[in-house]
Amino acid sequence: MPRILPFAVFMAFIALEPGLRWVSSLTSTAESSSPLLLLWLYPVRTAIVLGALVYLWPAYRELREQVCTNWGEALLIGGVGVLVYFAWVRMDWPWAMQGPPQGYNPFQAGVGAGVVLAVVRLFGATIVVPIMEELFWRSFLIRYLVAAPFTSVRLGTFTPFSCGATVVLFGLEHHLWLAGMMAGMAYNLLLYKTRRLWPCILAHALTNLLLGIHVLATGAWHWW
């Protein structure tokens, strides 16, 4: 439950968004406020997921291990994070998307509020999301698919089914499903190589940080 709950809360908020857009489309007055409502929903989601992670932190035994063991591993983590970013921004083919991108432009709320929202978005994407997702996908699910008492399965244990299933499901979680599968495979391979979760979290965080900087520098809001 500690590894499922933060992810479940995160996904529940994502599931709310289409409903909010539909409700707002029923009346013209609500429609104008819908973008702002959805913009401010992200800080709420980030705060609740972060609170759940902090509260449940003592249960995450896999996060008590070394963050990075040596410079070679640091270079590997950095390389994976950078390569996933470069591949991601080149995989926005229409057929590899789940519908048209909605995007997230924080500056729709104005310059001052936009800066706050952009900082929160970058913090959420770089810190909260990698920890929450890696705990679910590469600590819980990839081991649960090997054996139901998943804590008895060593991190980095490979089976074709658990690897393939997590790659596919991780991809389907994202709007860019093919890019998501590519990232899922990269982080899986990093898990198999290091047999620890922190390298996956750090590579994931670096990818998201670079993507966030890319979005803010170019205004390509559809990546968010």
Secondary structure, 3 states (H helix, E strand, C coil): CCCCHHHHHHHHHHHHHHHHHHHHHCCHHHHHHHHHHHHHHHHHHHHHHHHHHHHHHHHCHHHHCCCCCCHHHHHHHHHHHHHHHHHHCCCCCHHHECCCCCCCCHHHHCHHHHHHHHHHHHHHHHHHHHHHHHHHHHHHHHHHCCCCCHHHCCCCCCCHHHHHHHHHHHHHHCCEHHHHHHHHHHHHHHHHHHCCCHHHHHHHHHHHHHHHHHHHHHCCHHHC
